[in-house]
Each structure stands twice: as C-alpha cells, then as structure tokens.
Amino acid sequence: HGFLKPLKSFVPSIAISELVKIGTNNYVVSSLKDKSLYFFTLKDKKFIKISNKIKVGERIRDLKYKKNNLYMFLEDTASIGILKIN
C-alpha cells in the first residue's frame, strides 16, 4: 500500500558509510560527514533507539567488527582505529 516508512533518517544527512551488526539487536553506523559513530538497538524490526553517539573527529570510511573489537578505517589520516566493545 504505498511507500515504505524509514526506521530512522538523519536530516541533514550524516553521510552514512557503513552499518555493522555488533550483537543480537545492536548495530553501529559510521559517518563520513558527521565524523561519528552511532550505536543503536533495533526493536521488533520496527523501532530504532539510538543509545550512544561517539565523535571520532575524522571521516570513517569503513567498519569491521570481530571478537568484540570495532575496527574503523579512517580516511583523513589513512589509519585504523580500534574500539573495544563490551
């Protein structure tokens, strides 16, 4: 019946670069323009609750999650940041 409603939108755009699952219903989104990480929980596949925003201060090109570590591939300094997730 018509259009799909987005679960979450950022206006103005934060230029999302990556979306990574970090737990059962937990995710993290990285941003090129906002230079931040947004942690959120997806509830009942219908609602998003943003739980935390971490300002990295650099464009985040890509994310990978493995063994409780979030690897951030940073564009401005061509480096890798590692964030331990508990």
Contacts in CASP RR format, 6 or more apart in sequence:
PFRMAT RR
TARGET T0000
AUTHOR 0000-0000-0000
METHOD contacts of the structure
MODEL  1
HGFLKPLKSFVPSIAISELVKIGTNNYVVSSLKDKSLYFFTLKDKKFIKI
SNKIKVGERIRDLKYKKNNLYMFLEDTASIGILKIN
7 42 0 8 1.000
7 46 0 8 1.000
7 47 0 8 1.000
7 48 0 8 1.000
8 40 0 8 1.000
8 48 0 8 1.000
8 50 0 8 1.000
10 16 0 8 1.000
10 34 0 8 1.000
13 33 0 8 1.000
14 31 0 8 1.000
14 32 0 8 1.000
14 33 0 8 1.000
14 34 0 8 1.000
14 36 0 8 1.000
14 38 0 8 1.000
15 31 0 8 1.000
15 32 0 8 1.000
15 33 0 8 1.000
15 34 0 8 1.000
16 29 0 8 1.000
16 30 0 8 1.000
16 31 0 8 1.000
16 32 0 8 1.000
17 30 0 8 1.000
17 31 0 8 1.000
17 32 0 8 1.000
17 59 0 8 1.000
17 60 0 8 1.000
17 61 0 8 1.000
17 62 0 8 1.000
17 63 0 8 1.000
18 29 0 8 1.000
18 30 0 8 1.000
18 60 0 8 1.000
18 62 0 8 1.000
18 63 0 8 1.000
19 27 0 8 1.000
19 28 0 8 1.000
19 29 0 8 1.000
20 27 0 8 1.000
20 28 0 8 1.000
20 29 0 8 1.000
20 30 0 8 1.000
20 63 0 8 1.000
20 64 0 8 1.000
20 65 0 8 1.000
20 70 0 8 1.000
21 27 0 8 1.000
21 65 0 8 1.000
22 28 0 8 1.000
22 39 0 8 1.000
22 65 0 8 1.000
22 70 0 8 1.000
22 85 0 8 1.000
25 41 0 8 1.000
25 42 0 8 1.000
25 43 0 8 1.000
26 39 0 8 1.000
26 40 0 8 1.000
26 41 0 8 1.000
26 42 0 8 1.000
27 39 0 8 1.000
27 40 0 8 1.000
27 41 0 8 1.000
27 42 0 8 1.000
28 37 0 8 1.000
28 38 0 8 1.000
28 39 0 8 1.000
28 40 0 8 1.000
28 63 0 8 1.000
28 65 0 8 1.000
28 70 0 8 1.000
29 37 0 8 1.000
29 38 0 8 1.000
29 40 0 8 1.000
30 36 0 8 1.000
30 37 0 8 1.000
30 60 0 8 1.000
30 62 0 8 1.000
30 63 0 8 1.000
30 72 0 8 1.000
31 37 0 8 1.000
31 38 0 8 1.000
31 60 0 8 1.000
32 59 0 8 1.000
32 60 0 8 1.000
32 61 0 8 1.000
32 75 0 8 1.000
33 59 0 8 1.000
35 55 0 8 1.000
35 56 0 8 1.000
35 57 0 8 1.000
35 58 0 8 1.000
35 59 0 8 1.000
35 60 0 8 1.000
36 53 0 8 1.000
36 54 0 8 1.000
36 55 0 8 1.000
36 56 0 8 1.000
36 57 0 8 1.000
36 60 0 8 1.000
37 53 0 8 1.000
37 54 0 8 1.000
37 56 0 8 1.000
37 60 0 8 1.000
37 70 0 8 1.000
37 72 0 8 1.000
37 83 0 8 1.000
38 50 0 8 1.000
38 52 0 8 1.000
38 53 0 8 1.000
39 50 0 8 1.000
39 51 0 8 1.000
39 52 0 8 1.000
39 53 0 8 1.000
39 54 0 8 1.000
40 48 0 8 1.000
40 49 0 8 1.000
40 50 0 8 1.000
40 51 0 8 1.000
41 48 0 8 1.000
41 49 0 8 1.000
41 51 0 8 1.000
42 48 0 8 1.000
43 49 0 8 1.000
54 83 0 8 1.000
56 72 0 8 1.000
56 74 0 8 1.000
58 74 0 8 1.000
58 75 0 8 1.000
58 76 0 8 1.000
58 77 0 8 1.000
59 74 0 8 1.000
59 75 0 8 1.000
59 76 0 8 1.000
60 72 0 8 1.000
60 73 0 8 1.000
60 74 0 8 1.000
60 75 0 8 1.000
61 73 0 8 1.000
61 74 0 8 1.000
61 75 0 8 1.000
62 72 0 8 1.000
62 73 0 8 1.000
63 70 0 8 1.000
63 71 0 8 1.000
63 72 0 8 1.000
63 73 0 8 1.000
64 70 0 8 1.000
64 71 0 8 1.000
64 73 0 8 1.000
65 71 0 8 1.000
65 85 0 8 1.000
68 84 0 8 1.000
68 85 0 8 1.000
68 86 0 8 1.000
69 82 0 8 1.000
69 83 0 8 1.000
69 84 0 8 1.000
69 85 0 8 1.000
70 82 0 8 1.000
70 83 0 8 1.000
70 84 0 8 1.000
70 85 0 8 1.000
71 80 0 8 1.000
71 81 0 8 1.000
71 82 0 8 1.000
72 80 0 8 1.000
72 81 0 8 1.000
72 82 0 8 1.000
72 83 0 8 1.000
73 80 0 8 1.000
73 81 0 8 1.000
74 80 0 8 1.000
74 81 0 8 1.000
END
